[in-house]
Amino acid sequence: MKKIPKPSPAFALAFVALIVALGGSAAALTGNRSDRGASSKLDLVKVKLNPLNETDPCESGKTGVFCGYDSISGLRGWTNLGGGYEPVTYAIDDSGVVHLQGALDEINSGGGPASFILPKKYRPAGRLQIAVAFGQENNCTGESCDESVAILQIEKDGRVEPTADAEGAGTYFGEGVTLDGVSFAAK
């Protein structure tokens, strides 16, 4: 009978990393990680709706509120997608990892590049680019609607921006951009 060899330390480490990667992010958002205790849940902070006034709150540095204002239509730029999707929220866990969830909707192109700005304690040390799901509403026709991925850029100043200049990524953000599963270390 042939003996099965022991796994190498590199294999064991890779296996543990895979388990953490597959289960760590989702478990952290629900607060069910055993190393944090059953009673420890993340405090999800909802991004506030942009008040209908004649300025973009993000231009003045306001955080935790959707950005954008179109002076012609009077519409806000960004909001929650709705339609059964979770509202946009952010949280930080005990390890200093920031978690985003929910789905964004760009109401009009007056939204500008940033959808919202994270408060200081939730910001990364440098620019991040993360592939996220795109096109939840499926109400778009044309060339820019063929993609199912968008690139989410998170700047060190806290700006969260679905970016329209990434090759092969969707650009019509009125289709919806999901933030579910996005996590990163805070600076």
Secondary structure, 3 states (H helix, E strand, C coil): CCCCCCCCHHHHHHHHHHHHHHHHHHHHHHCCCHHHCCCCCCCCEECECCCCCCCCHHHHCCCCEECCECCCCCCECEEECCCCCCCCEEEECCCCEEEEECEEEECCHHHCCCCEECCHHHCCCCCEEEEEEECCCCCCCCHHHCCCEEEEEECCCCEEEEECCCCCCCCCHHHCEECCCEEEECC
